[in-house]
Amino acid sequence: MTHTPSTFAPLHSGWTLTAMNPEVAPAELRDRLVAGIPATVPGEATLDLLNAGLIDDPFDGDNETKQQWIGDVDWRFTCRFDWHDDGADRHDLVAYGLDTVATIELNGDPVAQTENCHRSYRFDINDLLTDGANELTITFMSPVRYSDQAEQRRGYYPHTEHHAFNQIRKPSYTFGWDWGIDVANAGIWREIGIDSWSGVRLAEVRPLVDVSADGTGILNVHVVVERAGKGRIMSPMDAHSQQTPVPVPVHVTLEGYGTMLEADGSVDQGRNETTITIAVPEAKLWWPIGYGDQPLYAVSVKAGDDLQAEWDGRIGFRTTHVDTRADEVGRPFQIYVNDVPVHAHGYNWIPDDAFISRISKRDYERGIRDLVEANANMVRIWGGGIYEDDVFYDLCDEHGIMVWHDFMLACAAYPEDAETKEEVEAEAREQIIRLSPHPSLIVWNGSNENYVAYAEWGGYKQALRDDDRKPNDYGYGEKPWGDYYYSELFPQLLANLDPTHVYLPSSPMSFTRFTNANWDTDGTMHIWDAWNRADYTVYADYTPRFADEFGYQAPPAWSTLVGAVHDEKLEPFGDQMLVHQKASGGNYKLARGMRGHITPGNLNDVSFGGVVNGTPKDGEHSWLIPTDDWADIEDWHWATQLQQAQAMRFGVEHMRSLEPVNAGALIWQLNDDWPVVSWAAVDFNGHRKPVWYASRDFFAPRLATIQPRTSEEYRETHSWEGVKTDTDHLELIVLNDTREPWTGSWTVERRTLAGDVLATQRIDDVTIDAVDHRGFPLDEDVAQLDDAANELIVATSSDDAFPRVIFNGAEIIDQRLAAPADAFTATAERTADGVELAVTARDYVRDLFCMVDKVDPDARVEEGMVSLLPGESVTLHITTGHTGDPVDFAAANVLRTANDLKR
């Protein structure tokens, strides 16, 4: 849905970009930047420079460093347009997105100054417009200089990264992140234009829903109108203060699923708001994907004497709440939808492009498709990004993807001065109102990691200066750091504007006083030691109630990597490679993390002592390469991608096996905003990494996994106070995260890699209720591996309701995997839209994956990360325009398996 009024006329054409301080630009560009270049609106300065041929692709090679001057320029966007009075009562300049610190003038007269990228603006320009030719100028101050000056003015507030992003209401990630390029520039990133209207306009519409015990859907439509009149700055917040003694009729229509209901109301004299209620008997309920359907009802709101002001949207009837009551483990964060406990699993989402103005509907559609087809049911919008376009939330509504939404404050202390408070309140109010109709929106979160930063990161607690202290500080004065927003402002706004969603002040967040902010048994947690300092098997040491951020890195698809990195010798520590690796010591951590899994040794074989900013001091990297054969960069690329998939499979299956103690697992992250080595499951060019294919199985609504467990008998005799008890057996854990029960049986076999069955266990008459989870101990002759390097445990359900379980007895480095030539055969045939690649296993084939983009960067493959037992076959369906030999897709460095890495 979009809520742009029909009376709005965008200003798309006639724009020019000039530099106000060209002296900071390269000398050869200054004349052009003073004279002006064509500008695209919506757009950004960097993209206009690119379109004019003045700069190279910012994402390519090391251009990021060469183009840092762009963020130091004051940019002016100028629009010359013709306008003629149509007789409307009011003409407002409406800007839906200005990035960020802007001075607006119309025909040389000042209109306003703005300082917030996260909100829209509306200004009455009746007295400034001229019949005929007009000139609108918007001058943006350098965001880098503004944030530096604000830091000098306000004082230092701790933050991550190298820019003071917490001093400006601009998306934090545009200044660079540990996965993101630094492209802090300026622009009119959403629509701008003139809204000409008469009588009244709908300033706010908040259709809030509830469901009665008898199944009746209750729709409460809260309406705020603004009457035409003089006034310089108009916003939804200002509309509340306008008092005009003229009643305004309001008409509401709800339609869908055989229902057509109407209701009338009125905004009384002396008021600007009203509420109209519609009851829907036996309303169809909206459910998260996997739990039910997603029925959406159309809502139309019209206001005014001739009902000329109109708002159209959609709602879904559902209830939601969260259970954080203390239990024997700690405190859960269990989300309920329609009183059913939902296990949330999915990904974190960052803005889909470093240049926010060019994120398109197509990008959103691809992202939601990636979520749906990965069996995800929740996405978290991270607090260093943006409030996304309406189409993102519409797609989540349609497909049943629950949304966890951070307010845009992340990884920093934030000023609590009057100026910042005013801006944060304005943006939060606007976004709460805008997003309130969406049934997919489940959780509002006050901030990303700001509580844990304050408690644990060091330097986040600051004493007030003596001249700032007040008498009641008693010598213990502390500089405000942003808690006002999380503990006061946001909950108050939500209580007043939209109490239908869950709220927590920060993530991670413990709900018990005096506990660690990132405690695994309490509330929500982020797990980053598995990437930064520990083997990924450390996930098994945690009992996360809700892990909403954890992840593991890997490079992007091969074509994406080599399309952006052009080192003379492509290797992990090449100059351009490291430009596209933003995590501290990232490629070192990739190498170290593979030890004991894919490469010889163990995680701690090499210390950080020889590393400066992720690069060995002596420039030699052989100590990262276990054998001469490993020096192949394509093997490194495949091994790191495989390691990412293994780490996430291990972590998520462990967490989900703990259900219902664990209520959520959200991987960091789904997407990239440029070509980069990162935690993403889908790279910037839309290529799905192996971890994405693995997630289709470990995020499946019905999942089975074999996990180590501790029997009560063993616990009684082997437990020690304060020490985690060892495990003594394996169990088949069967999870049914749907509202439909399952009945069937399981066959569990211990096999050799060559396919010989050594032992069998039948588990018959298994009934798993709706939203139910059961564990079945494995017989000793099945669970006890005599030769772990040559044995597997395979569990198969009596139908296809569950992905097959393969429990590997050993890590890849230790497993006696057959070489690819001995393990499988592959044949390729051309089809109408591509290639079918048939693979048949002779021996155990572990984690088969086809890197189709190596043959055709535009190719896509439906299947991936498939393991085959001897005698089994799989057909990979490849969509491609490749006209060469289809067998190219079966080449050794294209069709990859874990078997390749067992040298």
N, C-alpha and C positions, 0 to 999 in steps of 0.2 A: 504494500500500500504506500501511497505517497500523499502527504498532506499539504502539498503546494497548492494554494488556491487557484481556481480557474481564472481569477483576475490578475494573476502574476504574469508579467511579460519579461522574460530573461533578456539580459544584455549579453549576447554571445559574440557579436562581431564588432569590428572597429577598435580593437585594443592594440596598444603599443606598450612595449617595455623599455624603460631607460634606467641607467644607473645614476644615482644621485652623488655618489662618491667614486667615480671611475678610477681614481688613482690607486685603489686597492686591486684593480683588475690587471691582468697582463697587459703590457704596453701596446701590443699589437691589436688588442680588442677595444681599446678605450674609445676611439673615434666612433666605432659602430654602436657602442653602448650609450654614448651621449646622444647620438643621432636617433637612436631607437630602433628596435626590431619588432616584427610582428609578434603579438602575444595571443595565446589561446586561453580562453576563460570558459569553464573552469580550467585551471592549470597552475603551473608553478614556474618560477624564473628559470630554474635549471633546465626544465623541459623546453622552454622557449629558446634558450641558448643552444640546446641540442638540435632543435628543429631548424634553427637558423644556420647550422653548420659551424658554429663558433667553438664548440667543444666536442670532444669525442664521447662515446658512450660512458657515462659515469661508472657503470658496473664492470667495465672491461679492464683487465690488467691492473695496473696501479694508478688508474686515473683518479681514484678517490683522493689520494694525496695531492695530485696536481690541481685539483679543483676545489680545495678548501677555501680559496678566496671568495667563492660564490656566497658563502655564509657570512662574509664580512661586508657585503654590499648592502646599501640602502636602495631598494628597488621601487620604482614607481610604475604603476599600471595606469594607463590613460585610455579612456574610452570616449570617442566622439560619436554622438548619436542624435538623431532627430526625434523630437517629441511634440505631440500636439494634444491639447487638452480635450479629453473625451467627456467632460462634464461631471466626472466622478467627484464625490465630496472630498476624498482623500487620495493623495499620491504618496506612497511610502517607498523609500529605498529599502529593499530587503536583501540582506547578505546572509546566506546559509552557511558560509564557512570562509573566514579570513584568517590566514596563517602568516603572522599572528599580530604583531604590534603595528597598528595601521592608523594613519591619519587620512580622513576622507574629506574631500572637497568637491563641491558641485559649482561649476561656473565661477571658480575662484573663491567661493564662500565656504567657510568651514561647516561641515556637517557633524562630525563626531570623531573621537579617537577610540580605538578598540584595542584590547589586550588579551583576547582569549580565542584560541583556535577551536575550542570545544563547544562553542555556543553560536547561535545565530543572532542577528541584529535587525532591528526595524527602526527606521527614522522617517519622521514626517518631513517631506521636502516640498510641500505645496508652495512655499514662498520662494523657493530657490530654483525651480524649474523655469525654463524659458520656452515659449512656443517657438519651435523651430530647432536650431542647432544648440546642442548642449555639450558640455565637457565634464566628465567625471574623472577625478584622479584619486587613486588610493596609493599612498606612499607607505611602504613597509620599512621599519627600522631593522637593521641587521639583528637577527635573533641571538647571534653569538655575542655581539657587543651589548645588546640589551640585558641579557642574562648576566654578563660580567658586571655591568654597572649596577644592576639590581642587587647582586651579591655584595658589592662594595657599599651600597646604600643601606641594605637591611642587615648585613653581616652574614657570615658563613653559616650555611645549613648543610650538614653532611649529606653526601650523595655518592652513588656509584658513578662509574665512567668518568670522563675527563671534562665535560661541560657542566655548568650549573643549571641543568635542565629543570630543577625544582624551583627556580626563580621566575619561571615564565610558564604561562598556561598554553604550552605548545606540546604536541605529542613527544614524549621523552625519547622514544626510539629514533626520532629523526636526527638526534645528535650522535647516533651510534650506540651500539649495545654489544654484548658479547656474542652476538650473531648478526649484527646489523651494521650497515655502512653509515658513515657520518655524512649526511647530505642535508644539513640544516639550512634550508633556504626559505623563500617566502612565496606566497601566491594566494590567489582567490580560488580556493580548492573546491568549493561547491558553488552552486548557482548564485548569481546576483542579478537583480533586476528591479523593476518598478511594479508595485502592487497598487492598482487604482481601484478604489472601492467606495461604496456609498452606504449610508445607513449604519449597518453593523457588520462586524466580521467575527468569526469564531476564533477567539484568542487561545482557548484551551478546550480540548475534548478529552475526557478521561473515562472510557467505558470499563468499569471495574466489574468483575464477575464473582459470583459465589454459587454454591450448590447446596440446596436444603437437604435435610435428611431423607425426604421423600423423593429426591431426584429432580426437584424443580430447579431450573437454572434461573438465577437472579442476576439481572443486568442493571447496574446503577450507572447511568450516564451523567457525569459531572460536566457541566458546560459553563465556560466563562466567555462572555462577549466583550468586545470593545466597540464603543459607539464612535462614529466619525466626529472629529473635533480637533482643535489645534493642540499641538504638543510636539516637542522636538524629538524626544526619544521614547519609543513605544516598545514594550516587550510584554510577554504574558504576565510577568510580575507586576508591571506598571498597571496592567488592565484592572487589577483588583482595586486600585485607588480611584478610579474614575467613577464619579457619581453623577448620573444624568437621570432625571425623573421621567423616563420614558420606558414603559414596559415593552419587552421583546418576546414575541412568540417563538417557541422552539418545538420542532416536530422530530420525533425519533422513529425510525423503522428498523426492525430486525427481521431478517429473512434467511431461511435455510432449512433443508430436510423436511419439507412439507409445512414449515411454519412461516407465517407472515403476520407479524404483530406490529402495531403502531401505538404510539403514545404522544400526547401533547403536553406541553408545559409552558411556562413563561418565566422570563427573568423580570422580577418585579421592579417597580419604580424604586429608584434609589439604590439598586443593587446591580451587580454585574454577573452573578452566577446563579445557577439553579441545578437541581438534580432530578432526573426523570428515571423512573424504575419500570422495567418490564420483566414479568415472570414468564418463564418458558416451561410448561409442564413436560416432564420426561425428557429433559434436555439430553442431547447426545454429548457424551463426555469426551474431552480431548485427553489423549494418552501419549506418553513418550513412545518412541518407536520400539517395537518388540512387546509392548504391554497392551496395545490396543490401537484403535484408529485415531485419526486427527481431524474430526469434523470441525469446520470453521463456519461461523455464521456471519453474514454480511450486516453491517450496521451503517445506517445513514442518519446524519444529524443535519437539520436545516434550521436556520434562524433568520429573523427579520420579518418585516411586514409582508414581503412577497417571497419569503423563505429563500432569498438569493444567496445567503451565506451557507456553504455546504461543506461537510466533512464526511468522507467515506472511509470505512475501514473494516476490519474483520476481528472477531473475537472467538475464543474457544472456552467452553465451560469446563473448568477444572478447579480443584482445590489443591493447595500445597502447604505443607508445614515441615518443620525439621525437628527431630527428637535429639536433644542434647542432655537428657536426664542421666545422672550418674548411674552406672551399672557396675558389675563386679570387675570389669576391665578398666574402666575410667569413665570417659564421656564420649558418646558417639556423635557423629554428624550424619544422621540417617534422614534422607529426604523421603517424604511421602507425597505421592500424587494421588488424589482421590482416595486417600486413606490406605493406599497400598505402598509398602516399602519398596523403593526402587534402587537397584544398584546402578550407580552412575559410572559409566566407563566411556572414555573418549580421549579427546585431545585438547590442549591449549591452542589458542588462535592468536597470531600476531597480525598486524595489518599486512595485506597481501602484496604490497609493493612499498618500497622505500619512498616512492613518490605517490602520496595519498590521492592526488587528484585523478590519477589514471586507473584506480581500482574500479573495475567495471562489473556490470551485472554478470557477465560471462565468468569473471574471476570468482564471484560469489557462488555461482552455480557449480563451478568446478569444485570449489572447496566443500560445499555441502554434499555434493556427490561423493567426494573422497570420504567424508564422514559416514554417510549412509552405507556405502558399499564396504566400509571397514567394520561394519556392525557397531559403530559408536552410537551412543544415545545422548551424549552431552558434549558441549564445547564450552571452554572457558575463554572469555574475552579478557585478555590481560591488561593490567592497569597502566602499562607504559605506552599503550597504543592510542586507539581512537574509539569513539562511539560510532559504530559502523552505519552504513547506509541502510535505509528502511528495507531494501530488498534482502539483505542478509537475514534479518529477523523474520521476514515473510517466509523465506525458504525454510527456516527452522520450524516455524509454525506448521508449514505444509508437510514436512517430513518427520516431525516428531523428535527433533533434536533439542533437548533441553539446553538452556543457556544459563551459564554462570557468568555474571557480568561484574567485573571490577569497575569501581569509579577510577578515574584516571589520575591515580597517585601511586607511585611505585619506587621502591628501593631508595628512599630518601627521607630526610626530615623536611617538613614543609612549613613556611612562615605562617604565622597566625595574625598578621597585621590586618588592618581593616580592608585594605585594598585586595589582598589575596582572599580573605573571607568572602568579600562581596562577589568576586569572580567565581570562586568555587561553588558558592550557593547558587548563583545564576545558572551555571552550567548543569549542576546536579538537578536543580528544579526542572529545567527544560528537558533534560534527558529522561528523568522519571516520568514526566508527563507524556513525552513522545513514545516511550517504550511500554507504557502501562497496558495497552490493549493486547500485547503479545502473550498468548498462553505458554509459549516456549520459554519465556523468561521466568526462571525459577529462583535464582539466587542473586541478590545484590551483595557485593563485597566491597568494604570500605577502602581497602588498599592492598597492594601486593608487597608483602614482606616488611612492611614498615614497623609492625610490632616486634618482629624478631630482630630487625635491624637495631631498633632502640634498645632491646634487651641484651643483645649478644654481639653485635658486630664491632663494638668499640668506637668511641668518639661521637656516638649519637646522643649522649647525654651531655648537655652543655649548661654551665652555670650562667645566670644572668650577670651582665655587667652591673657594677654597683649603682650606676645612675639609672638603671632600668628597674631596680628592685622596688617593691612596694612594701609598706609597713607590715603586711601580713605574711611576708616571705620568711621572717624570722631567721634570716641568714642562710636559708636553704633554698633560695630561689633557683628555679630551673627554667632555662630558655624554652618556650613553647616549641613543639616539634611536629604538630599536626594532629595530635590526638583529639582536638576539638572537633575535627571533621568526622572522625570515625566513631567517636563515642557520643557526640551530641548532635551535630548538624545533620548527618545523613539519616540516622534513625528518626529524628524529628520530622524531616522532610517526607520520609517514607510513611510514617504514621499519619501524616496529614494528607498526603497526596495519593499514596498507593500502599495500603497495608496488606495487599494480597500476595506479597512475595517474601521469601526468606531473606534475612539480613544477617551478616556477620561483619564485625568491624575490620578485620584484616585476615589475610591468609599468608602463612599458616596462623592458626588461632586455637589456643586451648581455652576451654570454657570453665576451667577450675582455677580459682584464685591461688596464687603462690606456686603455680606450676610453670615449667618451661613453655615458652610460646610455641615451640615446635616439637611437642611431645607426641610420640607415636600412639600412645593409648588414649589420647585426649584431643578431641576435635579434629582439625584438619592439619596436614603436615606437608612440607616439601622435603624431598630426600635428594641431597646433592653430594653426599660423600661417595656414593657409588660411581660418580663421574670424577669428582675432584681428588679423592684420596684413597679410595678403597675398591676392592674387587666388586663386581656387580652382584656377587652372591651375598653381599652384605644386606641386600633387601630381605633375605630370610631372617635377619636378626630383628626386624621390625614387625610390629603388629599395628599397622596404620589403620585408624578408624576411617579416614578419608584422605588419600594421598592425591592432592590436586595439582602437584607439580613434581615431576621427576623425569629424567631422560638420559639419553646417551647419544653421543655424536656419531656422525658418519659423513663422508663427502657426498655431494650430489651425484646424480647420474653422470656417466662418463662424458656424454656430449655436452652437458651443462658445465662440467668442470673444465674441459679443454676449450670450450667456447669462451671462457672468461680468463683462464690462466694460461700464459704463453711463455713460461720459463723455458730457456734453451734446453735444459734437461728437466723434464717434469719429475719432481720428487717431492716428498712431504715437506721439506724445509726450503724449497725454492722461494725466491723473493716475492713473486706474485702469488704463489700458493699461500704464503703467510698473510698477504693482504686480504685473502679470502678465507682466513681462519682467525676469528675475532676472540675466541676464548683463550684465556691465559694458559700458555703451555698446551694448547689444544691437541696438536698433532703428536706431541710427546705423550699426552695422556692416552691417546688412541693406541699408540704403540705399547705403552706400559700395560694398558688394560687387557690387551690380547694375550699377555703372558699367562701360560698355564691353560689357556682355552684353545687358542689357535697357533700360538708360537711357543717355543720352549721356555722354560723358566717359570718364574712367578712374578706377581705384581711388584714386589719390593726388590727385584734384582738390581734395579738402577735407582739411585736417589735423585732428588731434584738439584743436588749440589752442582752439577755440571751444566745447568741450564739457565740461560738469561733470556727472559721474554719468550720462552718456548724454543730457543735455538741453542744447541750445544756451543760452548765458548770456542772450541777449537775448529768449528766448522765441519767436523767429521760426524757422520751420522751412522757409521757402520755398526755402532753399538746398539742401534735400534733394530738392526736387521739380523735375525738369528742365523740365517744360512745364506749362501751365495744365491741360491735359487730365489730367495725372497726379494731380491733386488728389483724384480719386475714390478714397476709401478702399478700395472694393471692387477697384479695379485694383491698389492697393498690396498688398492681401491676396493676390490671385492672382499677382502678379509675384513676391512673396517666396516663395510656395509653389513656383512654377515654378523659381525660382533654386535652391532647396534641392534639387530633383530633378536639375537640370542639374549642380550641383556634385558630388553623389554619383555620378551616372552617369559623369561625367568621371573622378573619382578611382578608382572601383572598376574601370572598364574599363581604365584605365591599369595598375592593380595586377595585375589578372588577366591582362593581356596579357604580363606579365613572368614568368608561370609557366614553369618550376617554381622560378625564383629567388624569386618571391613565393609564400608558402604559406598566406596568410590575409588576410582583410579583414573586419573587424567594425565596422560603423557605430555611432557613438554618436548616437541611441539608438533602441530600438524604441518605448517607451511613455512615458507621462507619469503623474505621481502627483497632478496637479490640472490645471485648465484654465490653460494657460500658453503663451506664445511660447517654443518650445524646439527642440531638435534632434530631437525624436521624429518617427517615421514614422507613428505612430498616436496620435491625441490622446486625452485622458482619457476622452472619451465614446465612444471606439471608432471614430471616423471615421478612415479611412485617407487620409493626405495624398497628394498626387501622387508624392512620393518613394517611397512604398510601392509604388505601381503600377509605377514605373520599375524598382524593384528586382526585380520578377518577371522582367524581361528580363536585367538585368545580373548577377543571381545564378543565372541558369539553369544547370543542370548542363552543358549544351552551349551555348557562347557564341562568337559571332564579333564582332570589332570591328576597325575600321580605325584604325591607329595610325601615327604617323610613326616611321621607323626610319633607322638609319645603316648604309650598306653598308661592307664592309671596304675596298673601293677608296677610298671617300671618307674613311674614317677614316685611312688611310695617308697621305693628302696634306693633311688638314685638321685633324688633331688637334694639340693643344698640351698640354704637361705641366701637369697641375693644372686644366685647363679642360675642361668638358663639351663634347664634340664635337657640332656641329649635326647635324640630320637632313637627309637628302637625298632620301628617297622615302617613299611610303606602302605599308603592307602590310596585307593581310587576315590577321588573326591568328585562327586557329580552335582552340578549346579543347574538349577532350572530358574532362570530369571525371566520367566514369562508368567502370564496369568492362566496358562493351560497346564494341567497335570500331565505327566508322562509315565507310561508304563511300558516296560520292556525288560530286556536282559542284557548282560554284558559277558563278553568272552575276553579273558586276559591270558596272554601267552608270553612265555619266555622263549626267545628265539635267538639263533645265531645270526650274524650278519648275512650269512649265505642262505638263510631261510629255514633252517632246521628248527622244528618245534621241540623244545626241551621240557616244557611243563605247561599245563593248562589249568585254568580255574574258571568255572562258570558261576556267574552271579545271576540267579534267576528270580523272576517275580519281583522286579524292582519297580516300586512306585515312588515317583518324586512329585510331590504336590506342587501346586502353583507357588512360585516364589519360595522354593524350598531347596535345601542343600543337605546332602548326605555323604558320609564317608564309609568305605568298605575296605577293611584290612585285607591285604593280599596274603595269600598262603605263602609259607616260607619257601616252598620249592619254586614258586614263581618269582618271589621278590629277591631271593638270595642268588646273586650273580656269581657263578663259578669262575667266569673269565670275562670280567667287565669290559675289556677292550673289544670283545667279539660278541657281545650279547646286548639284546634289547628287551624291553617289556612293551608289549603292544596290547592296547585295550580297545575293543570295538563294540559299539552298541548294536542292538538287533535291528536298528533302522538307521537312517541317515540324519537323525535329529541332532546328533552330537558330532563334532569333528573327531576323527580318530586320534587316539593318544599314542605317541611313541616316546617311551622313556629311554634315553640313551644311557648306556652303562658307563660311558667314559666321555671325556672331552674330545674334541676333534683331534687335538695333537696326540692323544693317546689311543684313539680308536683305530682299529685295523681296517680302515676303509680301503676298498679297492680303488685303483687308479681309474679315472673316467673311462679310458678305452676298454677296461675290463668290466666296468660297473654297468654300462648301459649302451644302447644303440639309439640313434636318432635319425629320423627321416623327415623330409620337408616336402609339402605339396602346396602349390598355389591355389588360392580360393578367390572368390569374386572380390573380396575386400582386403585380401592380404595373404597370409601364410598360415597353414596348420603344421605345427611341428610335433611329431609323435615321438615320444621317448619311452623305451621299454627297458626295464631294469633286469640285468643279469645277477647283480649283487645288490647290497643295500646302497641306495642313492640318498644321500643326506642333503636336504635343503637345495633342491634344484631351482635355479633362477636364470631367466633369459634376459640379458642386457640388450634388449632390442634396439635401443637408441644408438648403440655402436654401429649398427648397420644403417639405420634410418632415424635421425633425431626426432622425427615426427611419429615414429611407430609407437604403438601401445600394445601391451600383452595382457590378457585377461587373467591368466593363472600365474602363480609365482610362489616360491618357498614351499615346494611340494617335496615330500620325502616318499620314496618308493621302496617297497620290499621286493625281493627277487621275484620276477615273473609279472610284476604289475606294470601297467602302462598309463601314461597320461598324454593328452593332446593339448598343446598350448595354442591358443587362438590369438594370432598376431594381426593387428590392423596396421597396414602399411601400404605406402605407394611405391615401395622398393621394386624396381623392375629387373634387378639382377637375379642371380641364381638363388632360389629360396633356401638352399642349404647354407647360405651365408649366416643364417640365424643359428646354425648348429656348430659354428666355428668354436674352437677351444676357448677363446677369450670372450665369447659372447654367451654361450650356454655354460653357465657356471654351476658348480656344486661345492659343498664342503669337501668332497673327495679331492678336488683340485689342490687343496691346501695341505693335504697330508703327504708330505714329501718323504 
